């Protein structure tokens, strides 16, 4: 098979995802084997973090470097 048709998937990490909710949804859906992930609600913690609670059961926020992290 020609190398032109062989494409290795680039691994992407959560911290590499663009700092938009839409990009986060795309990434999480891809990580979930194509099963759609959606935002359930958004809230702000007492320390000012905006948490995006997703249908996969986890919350996500952007850190000081504007990168996504899992809220614990």
PyMOL commands that set and color helices and strands:
alter all, ss='L'
color gray80, all
select helices_A, chain A and resi 3-5+14-16+21-31
alter helices_A, ss='H'
color red, helices_A
select strands_A, chain A and resi 39-44+50-54+59-62+68-71
alter strands_A, ss='S'
color yellow, strands_A
deselect
rebuild
show_as cartoon
